[in-house]
């Protein structure tokens, strides 16, 4: 971290002030302040659309030691509103590094603060709950309190529309599919079986008629979800968050995936209506926000967690197999287990707080999870869920009108 940077501050809505040095762009922003406990994967976190509208605080003390790379992104831009770290590395060491975190944030117009006691910030958020905050070069608490008081709170505005695609497109790969990580991902996918028995290498221009076609409803999809489906021999089409059920079904999908994304599912009536129109027409898998949307489409309730689940070390029990998996998570809302409709049963539970981590329909081919089966960053333990979804499609259990 350079000593020549100007002063910058993180000011929380309770009046707490944390002084550090400017990191990235020099601008003033507000957002919900959240923490992530993963030890690696800072660039994947920065580009995860589920962080839209939020100021991210990684708990790992050194950020940027292996630089940044085009292959490590999870969307087409930096999605966080701001970034707060204990220390950033200005001399990264990695053969694929293309620059520092400071450079990366500056190029993307995202402000941050370095030199902050992130342990103190995390302890405050754990005890008091997530709260709104500001990154600013103005250390005036009264100024920050006035701006925060006048600004809408996270959960009062729709973030999904800001992070979703505007156009329908077919996923044809990216720089991430030229990386060693993708080759490893593909090797693991081959072990689990691929699509309709596809054996040939799936690369650009190799999409064939016998591939399973998955339509992904984009609420803020991570690219590793698309890579994980493609690695399993799927033809992947992405549609905007506001696509109707009729528009999705016109794509003639073998299955539909409702993606992760940011914000409060209570604001997404349009997505709930779409999910209702897909039920019984096609196999469905929901991840994170997609899980919450499906639950709400059956009449379940959702609620805001005290400080959320964000990190790569959340223990989840698969109730079907009895196995416990270490999972990657990034969400601030959860499905209420009380009053679940009779059609849905809990398939996965969080062993830290017993919150619902997965659902399945008792009769229809519908499955959901509240965590990231694609991880990135995080463990690979839960990639089997993509295989479970494709097997559900292969069985072809659908209800026709």
Secondary structure as the mmCIF struct_conf table of DSSP 4:
data_model
#
loop_
_struct_conf.conf_type_id
_struct_conf.id
_struct_conf.beg_label_comp_id
_struct_conf.beg_label_asym_id
_struct_conf.beg_label_seq_id
_struct_conf.end_label_comp_id
_struct_conf.end_label_asym_id
_struct_conf.end_label_seq_id
TURN_TY1_P TURN_TY1_P1 UNK A 3 UNK A 4
BEND BEND1 UNK A 5 UNK A 5
HELX_LH_PP_P HELX_LH_PP_P1 UNK A 6 UNK A 6
STRN STRN1 UNK A 7 UNK A 12
TURN_TY1_P TURN_TY1_P2 UNK A 13 UNK A 14
BEND BEND2 UNK A 15 UNK A 15
STRN STRN2 UNK A 17 UNK A 24
STRN STRN3 UNK A 25 UNK A 25
STRN STRN4 UNK A 29 UNK A 36
BEND BEND3 UNK A 39 UNK A 40
HELX_RH_AL_P HELX_RH_AL_P1 UNK A 42 UNK A 46
TURN_TY1_P TURN_TY1_P3 UNK A 47 UNK A 47
HELX_RH_3T_P HELX_RH_3T_P1 UNK A 49 UNK A 51
TURN_TY1_P TURN_TY1_P4 UNK A 52 UNK A 53
STRN STRN5 UNK A 54 UNK A 58
BEND BEND4 UNK A 59 UNK A 61
STRN STRN6 UNK A 62 UNK A 63
TURN_TY1_P TURN_TY1_P5 UNK A 65 UNK A 66
HELX_RH_3T_P HELX_RH_3T_P2 UNK A 70 UNK A 72
BEND BEND5 UNK A 74 UNK A 77
BEND BEND6 UNK A 81 UNK A 81
STRN STRN7 UNK A 82 UNK A 84
BEND BEND7 UNK A 86 UNK A 86
STRN STRN8 UNK A 87 UNK A 88
BEND BEND8 UNK A 90 UNK A 91
TURN_TY1_P TURN_TY1_P6 UNK A 95 UNK A 96
BEND BEND9 UNK A 99 UNK A 99
HELX_RH_AL_P HELX_RH_AL_P2 UNK A 101 UNK A 107
TURN_TY1_P TURN_TY1_P7 UNK A 108 UNK A 109
STRN STRN9 UNK A 111 UNK A 114
BEND BEND10 UNK A 115 UNK A 115
HELX_RH_AL_P HELX_RH_AL_P3 UNK A 118 UNK A 128
STRN STRN10 UNK A 131 UNK A 136
BEND BEND11 UNK A 137 UNK A 137
HELX_RH_AL_P HELX_RH_AL_P4 UNK A 141 UNK A 150
BEND BEND12 UNK A 151 UNK A 151
HELX_LH_PP_P HELX_LH_PP_P2 UNK A 152 UNK A 153
TURN_TY1_P TURN_TY1_P8 UNK A 154 UNK A 155
BEND BEND13 UNK A 156 UNK A 157
HELX_RH_AL_P HELX_RH_AL_P5 UNK A 160 UNK A 163
BEND BEND14 UNK A 164 UNK A 164
BEND BEND15 UNK A 166 UNK A 167
STRN STRN11 UNK A 169 UNK A 170
HELX_RH_3T_P HELX_RH_3T_P3 UNK A 175 UNK A 178
BEND BEND16 UNK A 179 UNK A 179
HELX_RH_AL_P HELX_RH_AL_P6 UNK A 180 UNK A 192
TURN_TY1_P TURN_TY1_P9 UNK A 195 UNK A 197
BEND BEND17 UNK A 200 UNK A 200
TURN_TY1_P TURN_TY1_P10 UNK A 204 UNK A 205
TURN_TY1_P TURN_TY1_P11 UNK A 209 UNK A 210
BEND BEND18 UNK A 211 UNK A 211
STRN STRN12 UNK A 212 UNK A 217
BEND BEND19 UNK A 219 UNK A 220
HELX_RH_AL_P HELX_RH_AL_P7 UNK A 223 UNK A 231
TURN_TY1_P TURN_TY1_P12 UNK A 232 UNK A 233
STRN STRN13 UNK A 234 UNK A 239
TURN_TY1_P TURN_TY1_P13 UNK A 241 UNK A 242
HELX_RH_AL_P HELX_RH_AL_P8 UNK A 245 UNK A 249
TURN_TY1_P TURN_TY1_P14 UNK A 250 UNK A 251
BEND BEND20 UNK A 254 UNK A 254
STRN STRN14 UNK A 255 UNK A 258
HELX_LH_PP_P HELX_LH_PP_P3 UNK A 259 UNK A 260
BEND BEND21 UNK A 262 UNK A 263
HELX_RH_3T_P HELX_RH_3T_P4 UNK A 265 UNK A 267
HELX_RH_AL_P HELX_RH_AL_P9 UNK A 269 UNK A 278
TURN_TY1_P TURN_TY1_P15 UNK A 279 UNK A 281
BEND BEND22 UNK A 282 UNK A 282
STRN STRN15 UNK A 283 UNK A 287
TURN_TY1_P TURN_TY1_P16 UNK A 288 UNK A 288
HELX_RH_AL_P HELX_RH_AL_P10 UNK A 289 UNK A 297
TURN_TY1_P TURN_TY1_P17 UNK A 298 UNK A 299
STRN STRN16 UNK A 302 UNK A 318
TURN_TY1_P TURN_TY1_P18 UNK A 319 UNK A 321
STRN STRN17 UNK A 324 UNK A 335
BEND BEND23 UNK A 337 UNK A 337
TURN_TY1_P TURN_TY1_P19 UNK A 338 UNK A 339
TURN_TY1_P TURN_TY1_P20 UNK A 342 UNK A 343
STRN STRN18 UNK A 344 UNK A 350
TURN_TY1_P TURN_TY1_P21 UNK A 351 UNK A 353
STRN STRN19 UNK A 356 UNK A 361
BEND BEND24 UNK A 362 UNK A 365
STRN STRN20 UNK A 366 UNK A 369
BEND BEND25 UNK A 370 UNK A 371
STRN STRN21 UNK A 372 UNK A 372
TURN_TY1_P TURN_TY1_P22 UNK A 373 UNK A 374
BEND BEND26 UNK A 376 UNK A 378
BEND BEND27 UNK A 380 UNK A 380
HELX_RH_3T_P HELX_RH_3T_P5 UNK A 381 UNK A 383
HELX_RH_AL_P HELX_RH_AL_P11 UNK A 384 UNK A 395
TURN_TY1_P TURN_TY1_P23 UNK A 396 UNK A 396
#
